[in-house]
Amino acid sequence: MNGAVVRELGTLADPLTDVIAVDGQPLPSAEPKRYVVLHKPRGYVTTRHDPRGRPIVTDLVHGRGRVYPVGRLDADAEGVLLLTNDGELTHRLLHPRYALPRVYEADVAGRVTRADLPRWRAGVVLDDGPAKPIAVDVVGDGPSGARHRRGDVAETTRLRLTFTEGRKHEVKRYCDALGHRVLALRRVAFGPIELGDLPIGAVRDLVPREVSALRAAATSAGTARRQPAAPRRRRLGREMKHTTGDGQSS
């Protein structure tokens, strides 16, 4: 290392400043870490390659180094998507232990009023176990282009829902279970990173304070951890019988 032979196990080295060689051949330098946020457009998939030939999110990220999506966002959804080459941080951000909040705005078919919110906040049982958002609010009607009308009454509602587990199609399945199909879905925040006014399809590198905030979020265990499936399933089953008046089953 740095021209000296190192024989002691556990010798520390900084890959960004130290020159490390094996049998006289320098090892490749470590790739600098990069952290970016993308306003993912609809139609893009969050994989490295798509056999169906659909566009992939990494096509939109240019500049130094390769980065990879942190988790997934449905092809027909848009919004905040983080990409990085920091594998350790990615693993921690996605680990259920840290209960990282994901905030979504969903335009759903039908009317949902504030009087309905206790039912939405009570939780349901999906096919892969109980699901319960940590927050649900009505933020208005959906856009006119997505409205379903009966006479002059708009039948589309925009909801803001916060989940922490990142399960597959969780928001869509949750809304379906409550009788409201999702017509459009946008993620507006992932942990401490918010979408803000970033245009659709645009990318920006995170600033140091945002990276620090992500690291902090992936260090402190969250409070909204998932409960053991069996007892939770029984309790929620009773709740659903009490709170659903439209004949839906969980």
KEMARSE-614016 format. One line per 5 residues: their letters; for each residue x, y, z of N, C-alpha, C. Coordinates in Angstrom, 2 decimals. Layout:
# residues N
A	X:Y:Z:X:Y:Z:X:Y:Z  ...
***
This chain:
# residues 250
MNGAV	0.84:-1.19:0.00:0.00:0.00:0.00:0.89:1.25:0.00  0.63:2.16:-0.97:1.44:3.37:-1.10:2.92:3.05:-1.18  3.27:1.94:-1.87:4.67:1.56:-2.07:5.25:0.70:-0.97  4.50:0.45:0.11:5.00:-0.37:1.22:4.25:-1.70:1.24  4.94:-2.77:1.61:4.33:-4.09:1.72:3.61:-4.19:3.06
VRELG	2.36:-4.55:3.02:1.55:-4.68:4.24:1.28:-6.16:4.48  1.66:-6.64:5.68:1.47:-8.06:6.00:0.48:-8.27:7.16  0.06:-7.20:7.78:-0.82:-7.32:8.94:-2.28:-7.36:8.50  -3.01:-8.36:8.99:-4.43:-8.45:8.70:-5.16:-7.29:9.39  -6.19:-6.81:8.73:-6.99:-5.74:9.32:-6.42:-4.36:9.12
TLADP	-5.37:-4.22:8.31:-4.82:-2.89:8.03:-5.86:-2.05:7.30  -6.09:-0.85:7.78:-7.10:0.03:7.19:-6.51:0.84:6.05  -7.34:1.09:5.04:-6.92:1.91:3.91:-8.10:2.74:3.45  -7.81:3.91:2.93:-8.83:4.78:2.36:-8.78:4.62:0.85  -9.78:4.00:0.23:-9.72:3.77:-1.21:-9.71:5.03:-2.05
LTDVI	-10.08:6.17:-1.43:-10.07:7.42:-2.19:-8.71:8.09:-2.21  -7.83:7.73:-1.25:-6.52:8.41:-1.18:-5.34:7.46:-1.25  -5.51:6.22:-0.81:-4.40:5.27:-0.78:-4.30:4.50:-2.10  -3.07:4.19:-2.50:-2.82:3.36:-3.69:-2.58:1.93:-3.21  -3.44:1.03:-3.63:-3.37:-0.35:-3.20:-3.05:-1.23:-4.41
AVDGQ	-2.02:-2.06:-4.28:-1.60:-2.91:-5.39:-1.45:-4.34:-4.89  -1.77:-5.28:-5.75:-1.60:-6.70:-5.48:-0.70:-7.27:-6.58  0.43:-7.89:-6.16:1.42:-8.41:-7.12:1.86:-7.33:-8.09  1.98:-6.12:-7.55:2.46:-5.01:-8.36:1.42:-4.37:-9.24  0.20:-4.89:-9.26:-0.84:-4.32:-10.11:-1.82:-3.51:-9.27
PLPSA	-1.92:-2.21:-9.53:-2.84:-1.37:-8.74:-4.29:-1.84:-8.91  -5.00:-1.85:-7.81:-6.43:-2.15:-7.88:-7.19:-0.94:-8.42  -8.28:-1.18:-9.13:-9.07:-0.05:-9.63:-9.53:0.83:-8.47  -9.52:2.13:-8.70:-9.95:3.06:-7.66:-11.45:2.91:-7.44  -11.86:3.18:-6.21:-13.28:3.08:-5.87:-14.08:4.13:-6.62
EPKRY	-15.25:3.73:-7.09:-16.11:4.66:-7.80:-16.71:5.65:-6.80  -16.62:6.94:-7.07:-17.20:7.91:-6.14:-18.70:7.68:-5.97  -19.18:7.88:-4.76:-20.60:7.69:-4.48:-21.39:8.84:-5.11  -22.53:8.48:-5.65:-23.40:9.48:-6.26:-24.84:9.23:-5.80  -25.57:10.30:-5.52:-26.93:10.22:-5.02:-27.77:11.21:-5.83
VVLHK	-28.79:10.71:-6.51:-29.62:11.58:-7.34:-31.09:11.30:-7.06  -31.93:12.29:-7.37:-33.38:12.11:-7.32:-33.91:12.39:-8.72  -34.80:11.52:-9.15:-35.43:11.63:-10.47:-36.93:11.82:-10.27  -37.51:12.71:-11.06:-38.97:12.77:-11.15:-39.37:11.78:-12.23  -39.62:10.56:-11.81:-39.89:9.47:-12.75:-41.18:9.74:-13.53
PRGYV	-41.10:9.65:-14.86:-42.33:9.78:-15.66:-43.08:8.45:-15.71  -44.32:8.52:-16.05:-45.08:7.30:-16.30:-44.50:6.60:-17.54  -44.61:5.28:-17.54:-44.14:4.51:-18.68:-42.74:3.99:-18.55  -41.98:4.50:-17.56:-40.61:4.03:-17.34:-40.62:2.96:-16.24  -39.76:1.96:-16.40:-39.68:0.89:-15.42:-38.40:1.04:-14.61
TTRHD	-38.46:0.62:-13.35:-37.32:0.77:-12.44:-36.52:-0.52:-12.36  -36.03:-0.95:-13.51:-35.15:-2.11:-13.60:-33.94:-1.72:-14.42  -32.91:-2.57:-14.41:-31.71:-2.30:-15.20:-31.91:-2.68:-16.66  -32.84:-3.59:-16.90:-33.11:-4.04:-18.27:-34.54:-4.54:-18.33  -35.24:-4.25:-19.42:-36.61:-4.71:-19.56:-36.75:-5.56:-20.82
PRGRP	-37.09:-6.85:-20.68:-37.21:-7.72:-21.85:-38.30:-7.30:-22.81  -39.25:-6.48:-22.34:-40.33:-6.01:-23.20:-39.95:-4.75:-23.96  -38.74:-4.25:-23.71:-38.26:-3.10:-24.45:-38.81:-1.77:-23.99  -39.39:-1.73:-22.81:-39.89:-0.45:-22.30:-38.72:0.43:-21.84  -38.88:1.75:-21.83:-37.81:2.61:-21.36:-37.53:2.39:-19.88
IVTDL	-36.27:2.51:-19.49:-35.87:2.31:-18.10:-35.38:3.62:-17.51  -35.52:3.73:-16.20:-35.25:5.01:-15.54:-33.80:5.44:-15.68  -32.86:4.50:-15.74:-31.46:4.90:-15.83:-31.14:5.57:-17.16  -32.02:5.42:-18.16:-31.83:6.14:-19.43:-31.90:7.65:-19.23  -32.54:8.07:-18.14:-32.74:9.50:-17.90:-31.62:10.12:-17.07
VHGRG	-30.73:9.29:-16.55:-29.66:9.79:-15.66:-28.35:9.81:-16.44  -27.79:10.98:-16.57:-26.53:11.14:-17.29:-25.46:11.67:-16.34  -24.24:11.68:-16.81:-23.15:12.19:-15.98:-22.30:11.06:-15.45  -21.53:11.36:-14.43:-20.51:10.43:-13.93:-21.11:9.22:-13.22  -20.53:8.07:-13.51:-20.85:6.85:-12.76:-22.22:6.27:-13.05
RVYPV	-22.34:4.99:-12.74:-23.62:4.30:-12.85:-24.35:4.35:-11.52  -25.64:4.56:-11.57:-26.45:4.54:-10.36:-27.63:3.59:-10.59  -28.21:3.14:-9.48:-29.26:2.14:-9.53:-30.45:2.58:-8.70  -31.66:2.21:-9.11:-32.85:2.65:-8.37:-32.87:2.11:-6.94  -33.33:2.95:-6.03:-33.55:2.53:-4.64:-35.01:2.07:-4.56
GRLDA	-35.21:0.77:-4.64:-36.57:0.24:-4.65:-37.20:0.42:-6.02  -38.52:0.28:-6.03:-39.25:0.33:-7.30:-40.42:1.29:-7.21  -40.85:1.71:-8.38:-42.04:2.53:-8.53:-42.74:2.02:-9.77  -44.04:1.75:-9.66:-44.78:1.13:-10.76:-44.58:1.87:-12.07  -44.64:1.12:-13.17:-44.43:1.71:-14.49:-45.44:2.81:-14.77
DAEGV	-46.68:2.66:-14.30:-47.70:3.66:-14.57:-47.77:4.75:-13.51  -46.80:4.75:-12.58:-46.74:5.78:-11.54:-45.61:6.76:-11.86  -45.69:7.93:-11.26:-44.62:8.92:-11.43:-44.20:9.42:-10.06  -43.15:10.26:-10.05:-42.76:10.89:-8.80:-41.34:10.57:-8.36  -41.09:10.75:-7.06:-39.76:10.66:-6.49:-39.18:9.26:-6.65
LLLTN	-38.00:9.19:-7.24:-37.23:7.95:-7.28:-35.78:8.28:-7.01  -35.21:7.67:-5.99:-33.80:7.86:-5.68:-32.98:6.84:-6.45  -31.79:7.26:-6.87:-30.84:6.36:-7.51:-29.46:6.63:-6.93  -28.71:5.57:-6.69:-27.38:5.72:-6.11:-26.55:4.49:-6.42  -25.24:4.60:-6.22:-24.35:3.44:-6.28:-23.85:3.07:-4.88
DGELT	-24.51:3.59:-3.87:-24.18:3.28:-2.48:-25.06:2.10:-2.05  -24.54:0.89:-2.22:-25.32:-0.30:-1.94:-25.71:-0.45:-0.49  -24.81:-0.09:0.41:-25.10:-0.23:1.84:-26.25:0.68:2.25  -26.22:1.94:1.78:-27.30:2.86:2.12:-28.62:2.39:1.50  -28.57:1.90:0.27:-29.78:1.40:-0.37:-30.41:0.30:0.46
HRLLH	-29.61:-0.64:0.91:-30.12:-1.75:1.71:-30.81:-1.24:2.97  -30.21:-0.27:3.63:-30.79:0.24:4.87:-32.06:1.05:4.60  -32.08:1.81:3.52:-33.28:2.59:3.21:-34.48:1.71:2.93  -34.25:0.53:2.38:-35.35:-0.36:2.02:-35.70:-1.35:3.13  -34.90:-1.41:4.18:-35.14:-2.39:5.25:-36.37:-1.99:6.06
PRYAL	-37.32:-2.91:6.26:-38.54:-2.57:7.02:-38.26:-2.06:8.43  -37.11:-2.43:8.99:-36.80:-2.02:10.37:-36.84:-0.52:10.55  -36.46:0.23:9.49:-36.32:1.68:9.65:-37.59:2.44:9.28  -38.62:1.71:8.80:-39.95:2.30:8.57:-39.87:3.64:7.85  -39.13:3.67:6.75:-38.96:4.92:6.01:-40.28:5.32:5.36
PRVYE	-40.81:6.51:5.64:-42.10:6.89:5.07:-42.02:7.18:3.57  -43.00:6.67:2.85:-43.19:7.00:1.43:-44.54:7.69:1.31  -44.55:8.89:0.76:-45.78:9.68:0.68:-46.27:9.69:-0.77  -47.54:9.35:-0.95:-48.13:9.24:-2.28:-49.35:10.13:-2.39  -49.59:10.66:-3.60:-50.86:11.28:-3.94:-51.54:10.37:-4.95
ADVAG	-52.75:9.92:-4.62:-53.48:8.99:-5.46:-54.81:9.60:-5.85  -55.09:9.63:-7.15:-56.41:10.00:-7.64:-57.22:8.71:-7.73  -58.29:8.63:-6.95:-59.08:7.40:-6.88:-60.48:7.66:-7.42  -61.07:6.61:-7.99:-62.43:6.69:-8.48:-63.39:6.74:-7.30  -64.38:7.62:-7.40:-65.38:7.72:-6.34:-65.10:8.84:-5.37
RVTRA	-66.07:9.11:-4.54:-65.96:10.19:-3.57:-65.47:9.65:-2.24  -64.45:10.27:-1.71:-63.96:9.99:-0.36:-64.00:11.32:0.39  -64.73:11.37:1.49:-64.84:12.59:2.28:-64.01:12.45:3.55  -63.86:13.54:4.25:-63.12:13.50:5.51:-63.84:12.63:6.54  -65.13:12.50:6.40:-65.88:11.63:7.31:-65.52:10.16:7.08
DLPRW	-65.00:9.84:5.89:-64.60:8.46:5.59:-63.20:8.12:6.11  -62.44:9.11:6.53:-61.03:8.88:6.84:-60.79:7.91:8.00  -61.60:7.87:9.05:-61.36:6.85:10.08:-61.32:5.44:9.51  -62.18:5.16:8.55:-62.19:3.86:7.89:-60.89:3.63:7.11  -60.42:4.67:6.43:-59.18:4.55:5.66:-57.97:4.39:6.57
RAGVV	-58.04:4.97:7.75:-56.90:4.91:8.67:-56.88:3.64:9.52  -57.97:2.88:9.49:-58.07:1.70:10.35:-57.23:0.54:9.86  -56.96:0.50:8.56:-56.18:-0.60:8.02:-57.04:-1.71:7.45  -56.44:-2.51:6.56:-57.13:-3.65:5.95:-56.16:-4.83:5.95  -56.68:-5.99:5.59:-55.84:-7.17:5.42:-55.76:-7.47:3.94
LDDGP	-54.55:-7.39:3.39:-54.31:-7.72:1.99:-53.90:-9.18:1.88  -53.69:-9.65:0.66:-53.35:-11.06:0.49:-51.98:-11.41:1.04  -51.13:-10.41:1.30:-49.82:-10.68:1.89:-49.72:-10.16:3.33  -50.87:-9.93:3.96:-50.86:-9.54:5.35:-51.50:-8.19:5.61  -51.55:-7.77:6.87:-52.16:-6.50:7.23:-51.43:-5.32:6.60
AKPIA	-52.19:-4.30:6.27:-51.61:-3.05:5.75:-52.32:-1.89:6.43  -51.54:-0.91:6.82:-52.12:0.25:7.49:-51.22:1.45:7.25  -51.74:2.51:6.62:-50.93:3.71:6.42:-50.72:4.44:7.74  -49.64:5.20:7.83:-49.44:6.00:9.03:-50.15:7.34:8.92  -50.62:7.68:7.71:-51.39:8.92:7.53:-52.21:8.80:6.25
VDVVG	-53.44:9.33:6.28:-54.29:9.46:5.10:-55.04:10.77:5.21  -55.06:11.54:4.11:-55.80:12.79:4.10:-56.42:12.99:2.72  -57.54:13.70:2.69:-58.15:14.13:1.44:-57.55:15.47:1.07  -57.04:15.59:-0.16:-56.43:16.85:-0.57:-57.20:17.51:-1.71  -58.34:16.93:-2.11:-59.18:17.57:-3.12:-59.68:16.59:-4.16
DGPSG	-60.33:17.13:-5.18:-60.77:16.32:-6.31:-59.58:15.99:-7.19  -59.68:14.89:-7.89:-58.66:14.57:-8.88:-58.76:15.52:-10.07  -57.79:15.48:-10.98:-57.83:16.36:-12.15:-59.03:16.06:-13.03  -59.53:17.09:-13.73:-60.74:16.93:-14.52:-60.61:15.85:-15.57  -59.39:15.65:-16.09:-59.19:14.64:-17.11:-59.36:13.23:-16.60
ARHRR	-59.32:13.05:-15.28:-59.45:11.71:-14.71:-60.78:11.53:-14.00  -61.68:12.51:-14.12:-62.93:12.44:-13.37:-63.92:11.48:-13.99  -64.69:10.87:-13.12:-65.85:10.11:-13.52:-67.03:10.90:-13.00  -68.00:11.18:-13.85:-69.09:12.05:-13.42:-70.43:11.31:-13.45  -71.26:11.64:-12.48:-72.65:11.20:-12.47:-73.47:12.48:-12.38
GDVAE	-73.97:12.94:-13.50:-74.58:14.26:-13.54:-73.51:15.31:-13.39  -73.67:16.18:-12.38:-72.70:17.25:-12.15:-71.80:16.96:-10.96  -71.84:15.75:-10.43:-71.07:15.44:-9.25:-69.76:14.75:-9.64  -68.64:15.37:-9.28:-67.34:14.76:-9.58:-67.17:13.51:-8.73  -66.69:12.45:-9.35:-66.54:11.19:-8.64:-65.08:10.73:-8.59
TTRLR	-64.19:11.69:-8.50:-62.78:11.37:-8.33:-62.25:12.17:-7.14  -61.43:11.53:-6.32:-60.88:12.17:-5.13:-59.36:12.01:-5.12  -58.67:13.06:-4.71:-57.22:12.96:-4.54:-56.91:12.77:-3.06  -56.17:11.69:-2.77:-55.79:11.36:-1.41:-54.28:11.44:-1.27  -53.85:11.76:-0.07:-52.42:11.67:0.26:-52.26:10.58:1.32
LTFTE	-51.48:9.55:0.97:-51.30:8.40:1.85:-49.82:8.19:2.13  -49.51:7.85:3.37:-48.12:7.59:3.77:-48.00:6.16:4.28  -47.14:5.40:3.61:-46.84:4.03:4.02:-45.35:3.93:4.34  -44.98:2.86:5.03:-43.57:2.71:5.41:-42.92:1.43:4.91  -43.69:0.50:4.37:-43.11:-0.80:4.05:-42.64:-0.93:2.61
GRKHE	-43.21:-0.21:1.67:-42.79:-0.33:0.29:-43.16:-1.65:-0.35  -44.28:-2.24:0.05:-44.71:-3.51:-0.54:-45.22:-3.31:-1.97  -45.20:-4.38:-2.74:-45.54:-4.31:-4.15:-47.00:-3.87:-4.33  -47.20:-2.82:-5.14:-48.52:-2.29:-5.46:-49.34:-1.99:-4.20  -48.68:-1.64:-3.12:-49.38:-1.50:-1.85:-50.47:-0.44:-1.88
VKRYC	-50.18:0.72:-2.44:-51.18:1.79:-2.45:-52.39:1.38:-3.29  -52.13:0.83:-4.46:-53.24:0.42:-5.33:-54.09:-0.66:-4.66  -53.44:-1.64:-4.06:-54.19:-2.73:-3.43:-54.97:-2.23:-2.22  -54.37:-1.30:-1.49:-55.05:-0.75:-0.31:-56.32:0.00:-0.74  -56.20:0.84:-1.73:-57.36:1.60:-2.20:-58.42:0.66:-2.78
DALGH	-57.99:-0.34:-3.54:-58.93:-1.31:-4.09:-59.71:-2.00:-2.98  -59.00:-2.35:-1.90:-59.65:-3.06:-0.79:-60.73:-2.21:-0.14  -60.61:-0.89:-0.27:-61.60:0.01:0.30:-62.61:0.47:-0.74  -62.57:-0.15:-1.93:-63.59:0.11:-2.94:-63.32:1.28:-3.85  -62.06:1.74:-3.94:-61.74:2.90:-4.78:-60.50:2.59:-5.63
RVLAL	-60.73:2.44:-6.92:-59.64:2.11:-7.84:-58.74:3.32:-8.04  -57.43:3.09:-8.06:-56.47:4.16:-8.30:-56.42:4.47:-9.80  -56.64:5.73:-10.14:-56.59:6.18:-11.53:-55.25:6.79:-11.89  -54.59:7.38:-10.94:-53.27:7.99:-11.15:-52.54:8.00:-9.82  -51.22:7.78:-9.89:-50.45:7.67:-8.65:-49.14:8.41:-8.80
RRVAF	-48.81:9.20:-7.80:-47.55:9.96:-7.80:-46.94:9.91:-6.41  -45.65:9.56:-6.33:-44.96:9.60:-5.03:-44.33:10.97:-4.88  -44.68:11.66:-3.79:-44.22:13.03:-3.61:-43.09:13.15:-2.60  -42.80:12.06:-1.88:-41.67:12.09:-0.94:-41.22:10.67:-0.66  -39.92:10.53:-0.49:-39.32:9.25:-0.08:-38.40:9.58:1.08
GPIEL	-38.86:9.24:2.30:-38.11:9.66:3.47:-38.03:11.18:3.50  -36.84:11.74:3.73:-36.70:13.20:3.82:-36.61:13.89:2.46  -36.60:13.13:1.36:-36.44:13.73:0.03:-37.81:13.96:-0.59  -38.12:15.24:-0.87:-39.40:15.60:-1.44:-39.27:15.93:-2.92  -40.39:15.74:-3.63:-40.39:16.00:-5.08:-40.21:17.48:-5.38
GDLPI	-40.90:18.33:-4.62:-40.80:19.77:-4.86:-41.25:20.12:-6.26  -40.52:21.04:-6.90:-40.90:21.50:-8.24:-40.03:20.89:-9.33  -39.41:19.75:-9.04:-38.58:19.08:-10.05:-39.47:18.64:-11.21  -39.17:19.06:-12.45:-40.03:18.71:-13.58:-40.02:17.21:-13.88  -41.07:16.74:-14.51:-41.16:15.34:-14.89:-40.00:14.98:-15.81
GAVRD	-39.31:13.90:-15.50:-38.18:13.44:-16.30:-36.85:14.07:-15.94  -36.87:15.04:-15.04:-35.64:15.74:-14.65:-34.94:15.01:-13.51  -33.62:15.21:-13.44:-32.77:14.60:-12.41:-31.93:15.69:-11.77  -31.70:15.56:-10.48:-30.73:16.45:-9.83:-29.96:15.65:-8.78  -28.71:16.03:-8.58:-27.90:15.41:-7.54:-28.32:15.95:-6.18
LVPRE	-28.36:15.07:-5.20:-28.68:15.51:-3.86:-27.53:16.35:-3.30  -27.88:17.34:-2.51:-26.88:18.15:-1.84:-26.45:17.42:-0.56  -25.28:17.78:0.01:-24.77:17.05:1.18:-25.75:16.94:2.33  -26.53:17.98:2.61:-27.46:17.91:3.74:-28.55:16.87:3.47  -28.92:16.69:2.21:-29.94:15.69:1.89:-29.38:14.28:2.05
VSALR	-28.13:14.09:1.65:-27.49:12.79:1.83:-27.38:12.48:3.32  -27.02:13.50:4.11:-26.93:13.31:5.56:-28.29:12.94:6.15  -29.34:13.58:5.64:-30.68:13.28:6.13:-31.09:11.85:5.80  -30.70:11.39:4.62:-30.99:10.00:4.25:-30.24:9.03:5.17  -28.98:9.34:5.43:-28.20:8.47:6.31:-28.80:8.44:7.72
AAATS	-29.27:9.58:8.17:-29.89:9.62:9.50:-31.17:8.80:9.52  -31.96:8.89:8.43:-33.20:8.13:8.35:-32.93:6.63:8.33  -31.78:6.25:7.76:-31.43:4.83:7.66:-30.60:4.37:8.86  -30.53:5.19:9.89:-29.79:4.83:11.09:-30.71:4.68:12.29  -31.74:5.51:12.34:-32.67:5.47:13.46:-33.85:4.59:13.11
AGTAR	-34.09:3.58:13.93:-35.22:2.67:13.69:-36.51:3.44:13.82  -37.45:3.18:12.88:-38.74:3.85:12.91:-39.65:3.26:13.97  -40.76:3.96:14.19:-41.71:3.51:15.22:-42.86:2.71:14.63  -43.07:2.83:13.31:-44.21:2.15:12.69:-43.78:0.82:12.11  -43.37:-0.10:12.94:-42.93:-1.40:12.48:-44.11:-2.34:12.27
RQPAA	-43.90:-3.28:11.40:-44.96:-4.23:11.09:-45.12:-5.21:12.25  -46.39:-5.49:12.59:-46.70:-6.39:13.69:-46.71:-7.82:13.19  -46.57:-8.82:14.09:-46.67:-10.22:13.69:-47.99:-10.47:12.98  -47.92:-11.21:11.87:-49.06:-11.34:10.97:-50.27:-11.98:11.62  -50.10:-13.08:12.36:-51.26:-13.83:12.83:-52.15:-13.03:13.78
PRRRR	-51.62:-12.49:14.91:-52.51:-11.75:15.81:-53.05:-10.49:15.18  -52.22:-9.82:14.35:-52.68:-8.59:13.71:-53.82:-8.88:12.74  -53.72:-9.99:12.02:-54.74:-10.35:11.05:-56.10:-10.54:11.75  -56.11:-11.20:12.92:-57.36:-11.44:13.62:-57.98:-10.13:14.10  -57.17:-9.25:14.66:-57.71:-8.00:15.19:-58.25:-7.12:14.06
LGREM	-57.48:-7.03:12.95:-57.93:-6.20:11.84:-59.18:-6.78:11.20  -59.29:-8.12:11.21:-60.49:-8.72:10.66:-61.73:-8.24:11.39  -61.64:-8.15:12.73:-62.77:-7.63:13.50:-63.03:-6.17:13.19  -61.94:-5.39:13.02:-62.11:-3.97:12.69:-62.85:-3.79:11.38  -62.47:-4.60:10.35:-63.07:-4.44:9.05:-64.56:-4.79:9.10
KHTTG	-64.95:-5.80:9.89:-66.36:-6.12:9.99:-67.13:-4.97:10.59  -66.47:-4.23:11.46:-67.13:-3.11:12.14:-67.16:-1.86:11.27  -66.09:-1.63:10.50:-65.96:-0.34:9.83:-66.41:-0.34:8.39  -66.45:-1.48:7.70:-66.84:-1.46:6.29:-68.33:-1.70:6.18  -69.01:-0.75:5.56:-70.43:-0.90:5.41:-70.85:-1.19:3.99
DGQSS	-69.92:-1.50:3.10:-70.25:-1.71:1.69:-70.14:-3.16:1.29  -70.07:-4.07:2.28:-70.08:-5.48:1.97:-68.75:-6.03:1.51  -67.69:-5.24:1.56:-66.40:-5.73:1.12:-65.82:-6.67:2.16  -65.08:-7.64:1.67:-64.38:-8.53:2.58:-62.90:-8.22:2.52  -62.19:-8.51:3.62:-60.77:-8.23:3.65:-60.00:-9.42:3.12
***
